[in-house]
Amino acid sequence: MKLSNWFEKGMDAESYIDSMETHKDNLLSIYNRFNVREEDSDLFKRLKEKKIRVIVLTEDWCGDAMLNVPILLKIAEKSSMDVRMLLRDSNLELMDQYLTNGTSRAIPIFIFIDKEGNEKAVWGPRAPKVQAFVDDERAKLPPKEDEQFEEKQKAMYKNMTATFASDENVWNQVYESIIDKLKTV
């Protein structure tokens, strides 16, 4: 299936957010508190002129999506980019074309396409600095065989979710990473 067809299949952001059950409050909190930089207005204007659209592979249980999607939505508003959401687990045919490191169905994945449906850029699932933070946190976990692994992993995810939901520095790292990718469009 062509990317334009995938785009048309997706739901708009409002429908996606309305359907959320897991991270809706945190996603909306980030969305309501995050603002794009005015100095990027030339880029936003250029993207608007190019009529760039975005396909988002996501799931509402994903902490990375909770962090990244509202920042993308703010950028999309300023750039008049139409955003469509596809749930990863219901769209594996597309997801498997955008595996992280060729093996992982990590999300979110943002596929930026032009008005003809040609892929112009792909971003995700994490900004490099956020990936480094996650890697550091994972390195602190005991081995998987350790009886405390599951408990420690749950605590790590809870801590990361709280950080993602509240740390404006993390939000800005995501924003910078997405903006850097969009400069290539």
N, C-alpha and C positions, 0 to 999 in steps of 0.2 A: 504494500500500500504506500502511496506517496505521502510525503509529509503534510501536504495540504489536506489530504483526507484525514490524517490523524488529527490535525488541528480542528477540522470541522467536527470530528467525533467528540472532542473534549468539552468539558463544562466550563462555564465562565467562573471567574474567581468568586463571585458572590454565592453562586450555587455550591461551589466546593466548600467555602467557609461555612455556609448554612448547614451543610451535611456533616461537618466535623463533630467527632465525639470525644477525641482524646486531648488535643493540644489547642483547641479553639481559643480559649481565654488567653493563653500565652501568645499565640499568633496575633490576635487582635491587640494585645497590649503592646507588642513590638510595633505593629503597624501604626498604632495611634501615637506612639512616642518618637518614632524615627522620622527624620527629615533628610531629604537629599541636599546636596551642596549646590548653591546657586552658581558657583564657578563651573559647574558641569552643564550649564544651560545650552552651550553651543553643541555639545554632544547630543543632548536631548533633541534639539532642533534638527540635527542631521538625521537621527534615527527616525524622527517623525516624518521627515521628507522621504525617507527610504521605505516608509510603511512597514517597518519591521514588526513581526508577530512572534509570539513565544508559545511553545508547547512545553508544559511543565509535567514531568513524571514525578509523582508524589504519592504519599499516603499520610493520613492524618495522625497516625501513631508515631511518625518519624520526627525525632527531635531536631534533626538537621533541617527538615522541611519547615518545621515550626519557626526556626531561626531565619532561613533564607527566603522563603516565599514572601513574607511581608515586605522585605527590603526590595525584592524584585518588583512587587506590586507598586511600591512608591516610585521606582525608576520607570516602570511602565506607564504610570499616570502622567509623569512629566514628559514622556516620549510619545504619548498616544499609542503605545503598543497594545494590541489586543492580546490578551493572555487566555490560554485554554488549559485546563487541568485534565490530566489523564491519570487514573489510579494505576500505579505500577503493577499490582497483582492481577489486574484485569486486562493488562495490555503488555504482556510479556514479549509478544512478537516485536514491538517497538523497543521495549526496555532492553532486550537482548542485543540490540544494535548499538547500545550506549553503555556497555558494561565498564565499570571502573577497573582499571588494570586488566582488562580483558576477561575478568572472571566474576566480578561482584555486581550484584544488582543494587548498588548503593544509590540512594536518592537524597535530595531531589536532583533531577537533571533538567536543565533549561536548554531547550533547542530553539535557537533564534533563526527564523526563516524570513525570506523576503516575500513580497506580494505574490510572486510566482510559485512560492513553496520551496525554494531552494535553501538548503541549509547554509547559514552564514557564520554561525558560531555555536559552540556548545559549552555550557558551564555546569560545573557540579562534580561531586556532591558537596564539596566543602572548599572554602577559601584556604590557601596554603597555611596561613597562620593558625586557623582553626584546626586544620588537620594536625599540625604540630602539637597543639594543646591536647587534642584527643589522643594522639600517640603517646604523649607524656603521661596522661592519665591511665591509659591501658598498661603502660610499662610498670606501673605501681601495683597492678593486680598480681595476686599469687598465681601459680600454675593452675591450669584448668582442673587438674586432678585434686587439688587442695580442697578440703571440705569447706573452706571459707570462700572459695572462689565465687559462687553464685551470690552470696550475701554481699561481698565486696563489689561485685559487678553491678548489682542493683543500686548500691550506694553511689557508685561512680556515675551511673546514668542519671540518678536523681540530682547529683551535684552538677553534672554537665547541663541538664535541663534548666536548673536554676540559674546557672551562669549565662546560658544562651538567652534566657528570658529577661535578664536584667542588666547585663554588662554592655554598655554602649560602645566600649572599645571593640568588643567582639562584633557588634553590628557594623561598626565602621570598617573592620577588616573584611567582612563579607561585601559591603558596599564597594570598597576599593577593588576587590577582586572581580566583581561583576562589571564594574565600570571599565577596568583594564581590558576585560574580554570584549566589551562592547565597542571599545576604541578600534578594534580590528574589523568591525562590520562595515 
